[in-house]
Each structure stands twice: as structure tokens, then as C-alpha cells.
Amino acid sequence: MTQTEMLPSSLIVIPCLNEAGHIGALLRQLQPAAARLGASIVVADGGSTDGTLAIVQGIAGEDAKVVLLHNEKRIQSAAINLAVATFGERAEYLIRIDAHGGYPADYCERLVEEALATGADSVVVSMLTSGSGAVQKAAAAAQNSKLGTGGSKHRHLSGGEWIDHGHHALMRIAAFKAVGGYDETFSHNEDAELDYRLRQAGYRIWMSGKTQMVYYPRSSLKGLYFQYLGYGRGRARNVLKHRVIPKVRQMVPLLVFPVVLLAAFSFVHWVAALPVLLWASVCLGYGVLTAIRQRNPNIALAGVSAMVMHFGWSVGFWLQLLGLGSRRGVA
């Protein structure tokens, strides 16, 4: 019996909504790993209208291990909960896959092996960002930098370590169920919220040093803004729910929305515009310097992407904290 054959059973879940451009290739890539692990692949779809359903149904018709599950609540937190409730009894580990990401061929096996080797209840991974178009490349450069992420550990490669939070990859289903799964009132930041409850319950989270995933960012500044608006709201909901103080790297971007509002009063005195001008100068200068250092003019606009991310995150946080606007968006 090989080492892979001795690995415990797993359930691979892909929350999905309008991913016709990615889902087919992703499922084809995951099928060999699922066969080696004896795992089912559940695509929990939130009501796709772009041809995603036909693609998944076609592959499911050829492979009984691929299952399409309708997620009426649409959001990712509900998708994972539904898949675990429906199929979780058959497996020991849950492996969460993002439909809009890229993965090494041995990704699933490495996760399970690290969980067994460390005894971790959750194995999280580094999330490196990559883009193809001009806007996507700039956003990727910003998201891979300290300027864009504040030095978040799961945004950079790790050698393997115990941490408080990371990009969700694998979780022991018993631990997942013990803390109640994802909070379905969260459309964003549901992973950080669950990690908080896991730690409070005494479960341990390991950052993988053997594998990672690649994330493909939004291809427009508008999409990037609304994504980070949701992230900001999600972080504020975590603060309100658990009464936790944001980390320094999260508190600094909170100042962005207030300084932008302050700049509106520059007609009273020009000094009011100084904070926002300083912030813009730092971001734009960072983008230009990064492009020069890497000899890559395509990422010169990384500073603009960082500004959009900061502003969206700050606006979302303050709106949620003050109870203004929509409290739950679509992930």
C-alpha cells in the first residue's frame, strides 16, 4: 500500500458563481488528485448564469466523483456549510478550493500529509497573486506587497509555522462542525471569523511550508474596489462580533476614508489636503519604484491599485461600523 492510499478520506469543495472561464480546467486538474485520495469534488454553485452549470454537469456525467450542488444562499460560507452537511460524514478532511485560483498538481495530497505530520486541525496556505492584463498585473503587484496587504503572513511564502489566520485550504471536519462551521451572515472575511472561533476552542492552525495557491485578482478597478469594500465590511463585522481590536496593519488603512473626507475641506484651508496628498504620493511612488526595480512597466500602476484597495477597505469598514448601507453583499 502506498503512502497516498493510506491518507484519510477527504471532501473537496469548490464554492462557485459564474466561473465558466475557469471551472472546467480546474475540475480536470483536480480529478487525478481526487482519484488518488478517493475524494469527491463538490461544486457548490450559487446560481451561475454564464455556462458554468453546463460545464460542471458535463464533467459530472463522465465522473461520478464530481457532484454539482445548488447553493440557494449564493455566498461562499453557505456553500461550504451545505457541502459539509450533505457529504461531510464520508470524509475526515475538508479541502476548500477557490474557483478563481491556480494550484499545484499535488496540492491536495500535500495538505493532507502536513495535517497528519503536524497534527493540525486546519492547514492554511500562502496566497500569491498573479495577473495577465495591465490592471490585473498592477493589482497583483499591490496584493503581493506590504503596501497592499500590510505584511499579512498568508500573502507571502512560508517555511511552515503555527499562525492565527491564513487562506483556508484544509480543515478537519470534526473541528469545523464542533465550532459550527462558517457564519453565513458573513459574505466576506468568513475565514478570519472562523479562525478566531477555532483558536478560541483550542484548535490549531498550521501555515503550509510545502504548497501554496495562486489567486487571480479582479481585472477592473471597479471590481477591485467593491471586493475590498466587502473585505472592509467583513473585518468590521469581526470586530463587532468578537470585540477584538484590529491589528496595526489593519488600523492604518482605516485612516484613508477619513483623510479623503478631510480633503473635501481644503477650500477652508489647504492643510486639510495634506494627509491625502501624502498617502497618494506614497502609493503612486511605490508603484513607480517597484516597476523600475523589477524592470516591469506593466506594474507601474500598482500604487493606483493599492489606493483603490485601501479606500474600498476603509469605506467598507466605516460603513459597517456605523451601521450604514448594505450589511451583506455577494462574495
Residue pairs with C-beta under 8 A, 6 or more apart in sequence:
3 113
4 36
4 37
4 109
7 37
7 109
7 112
7 113
7 116
8 91
8 92
8 93
8 112
8 116
9 37
9 38
9 39
9 90
9 91
9 92
9 93
10 37
10 39
10 91
10 92
10 93
10 94
10 95
10 108
10 112
10 170
11 39
11 40
11 42
11 83
11 84
11 87
11 88
11 90
11 91
11 93
11 94
11 95
11 173
12 30
12 33
12 34
12 39
12 40
12 41
12 42
12 95
12 97
12 108
13 41
13 42
13 44
13 79
13 80
13 83
13 84
13 94
13 95
13 96
13 97
14 23
14 26
14 27
14 41
14 42
14 43
14 44
14 97
14 98
14 99
15 44
15 46
15 71
15 76
15 79
15 80
15 96
15 98
15 99
15 331
16 23
16 43
16 44
16 45
16 46
16 48
16 52
16 56
16 79
16 99
17 45
17 46
17 47
17 48
17 52
17 74
17 99
17 330
17 331
18 48
18 49
18 50
18 52
19 26
19 48
19 50
19 52
19 99
19 100
20 48
20 50
20 51
20 52
20 55
22 99
22 100
23 43
23 52
23 55
23 56
23 99
24 55
24 59
26 97
26 99
26 101
26 103
27 41
27 43
27 55
27 56
27 59
27 66
28 59
29 103
29 105
30 41
30 97
30 103
30 108
31 41
31 59
31 63
31 65
31 66
32 105
33 39
33 105
33 106
33 107
33 108
33 109
34 40
34 41
34 65
34 66
34 108
35 65
36 109
37 108
37 109
37 112
39 65
39 91
39 95
39 108
40 65
40 66
40 67
40 87
40 90
40 91
41 65
41 66
41 67
42 67
42 69
42 83
42 86
42 87
43 56
43 66
43 67
43 68
43 69
44 69
44 70
44 71
44 79
44 80
44 82
44 83
45 52
45 53
45 56
45 68
45 69
45 70
45 71
45 79
46 71
46 73
46 74
46 75
46 79
47 70
47 71
47 72
47 74
53 68
56 66
56 68
57 68
59 66
60 66
60 67
60 68
67 87
69 79
69 82
69 83
69 86
71 78
71 79
71 82
72 78
73 79
73 82
73 184
74 330
74 331
75 184
75 186
75 187
75 328
75 330
75 331
76 182
76 187
76 190
76 331
77 181
77 182
77 183
77 184
77 186
77 187
77 190
77 331
78 182
78 184
80 94
80 96
80 181
80 182
81 181
81 182
81 184
84 94
84 173
84 176
84 177
84 181
88 94
88 173
88 176
88 177
91 173
92 172
92 173
92 174
93 111
93 112
93 115
93 170
93 171
93 172
93 173
94 170
94 171
94 172
94 173
94 176
95 108
95 111
95 112
95 169
95 170
96 168
96 169
96 170
96 171
97 103
98 213
98 215
100 215
100 216
101 127
101 213
101 214
101 215
101 216
102 130
102 213
102 214
102 215
102 216
103 213
103 214
104 110
104 211
104 212
106 211
107 211
107 213
110 208
110 210
110 211
111 123
111 125
111 169
111 170
111 208
111 211
112 170
113 210
114 120
114 123
114 160
114 170
114 206
114 208
114 209
114 210
114 211
115 123
115 170
115 172
115 206
118 204
118 206
119 204
120 204
120 205
120 206
121 171
121 172
121 175
121 198
121 203
121 204
121 205
122 168
122 170
122 171
122 172
122 175
122 195
122 198
122 203
122 204
122 205
122 206
123 169
123 170
123 171
123 205
123 206
123 207
123 208
124 154
124 163
124 165
124 166
124 167
124 168
124 169
124 205
124 206
124 207
124 208
125 154
125 166
125 167
125 169
125 207
125 208
125 211
125 212
125 213
126 153
126 154
126 155
126 156
126 157
126 158
126 166
126 167
126 207
126 208
126 212
126 213
127 154
127 155
127 167
127 212
127 213
127 214
127 215
128 144
128 155
128 157
128 212
128 213
128 214
128 215
129 139
129 140
129 143
129 144
129 155
129 214
129 215
129 216
129 217
130 140
130 214
130 215
130 216
131 137
131 138
131 139
131 140
131 216
131 217
131 219
132 216
133 219
134 298
134 301
135 218
135 219
135 220
135 221
135 224
135 301
135 305
136 216
136 217
136 218
136 219
137 298
137 299
138 287
138 298
138 299
138 300
138 301
138 302
138 304
138 305
139 217
139 218
139 224
139 302
139 305
139 309
140 217
140 299
141 148
141 287
141 290
141 299
141 302
141 305
142 148
142 287
142 302
142 303
142 305
142 306
142 309
143 149
143 155
143 215
143 217
143 305
143 309
144 155
144 156
145 286
145 290
145 302
145 306
147 282
147 283
147 286
147 302
147 303
147 306
148 302
148 305
148 306
148 309
149 155
149 249
150 247
150 249
150 250
150 252
150 253
151 249
152 249
153 161
153 163
153 166
153 207
154 163
154 165
154 166
154 167
154 207
157 212
158 207
158 208
158 209
159 209
160 206
160 207
160 208
160 209
160 210
161 206
161 207
161 209
162 204
162 205
162 206
162 207
163 205
163 206
163 207
164 195
164 199
164 205
165 191
165 192
165 195
165 196
165 205
166 195
166 205
166 207
167 191
167 213
168 191
168 194
169 208
169 213
172 203
175 198
175 201
175 203
178 201
178 203
179 194
179 197
179 198
179 201
179 203
180 197
181 194
182 190
182 191
182 193
182 194
183 190
183 193
183 194
183 241
185 237
185 328
186 193
186 234
186 237
186 328
187 230
187 234
187 328
187 329
187 330
187 331
188 230
188 231
188 233
188 234
188 329
188 331
189 231
189 233
189 234
189 235
189 237
189 238
190 234
192 234
192 235
192 238
193 234
193 237
193 238
193 241
193 242
195 205
196 238
196 242
196 244
198 205
199 205
217 224
218 224
218 227
221 304
221 305
221 308
224 305
224 308
224 309
224 312
225 308
225 311
225 312
226 312
226 329
227 312
228 308
228 309
228 310
228 311
228 312
228 313
228 316
229 312
229 313
229 315
229 316
229 329
230 316
230 329
230 331
231 312
231 313
231 316
232 312
232 313
232 314
232 315
232 316
232 317
232 318
232 319
232 320
233 316
233 317
233 319
233 320
233 327
233 329
234 316
235 246
235 250
235 313
235 316
235 317
236 316
236 317
236 318
236 319
236 320
236 321
237 320
237 327
238 244
239 245
239 246
239 321
240 320
240 321
246 254
253 310
253 313
253 314
254 314
254 317
254 318
255 275
255 314
256 279
256 310
256 311
256 313
256 314
257 311
257 314
257 315
257 317
257 318
258 314
258 318
259 275
259 276
259 279
260 276
260 311
262 272
262 275
262 276
263 272
263 273
263 275
263 276
263 277
264 272
265 272
266 272
266 273
279 307
279 310
280 307
283 303
283 304
283 306
283 307
283 310
284 303
284 304
284 307
285 303
286 302
286 303
286 306
287 299
287 300
287 301
287 302
287 303
287 304
287 305
287 306
288 300
288 303
290 299
290 300
290 302
291 297
291 298
291 299
291 300
291 302
319 325
320 327
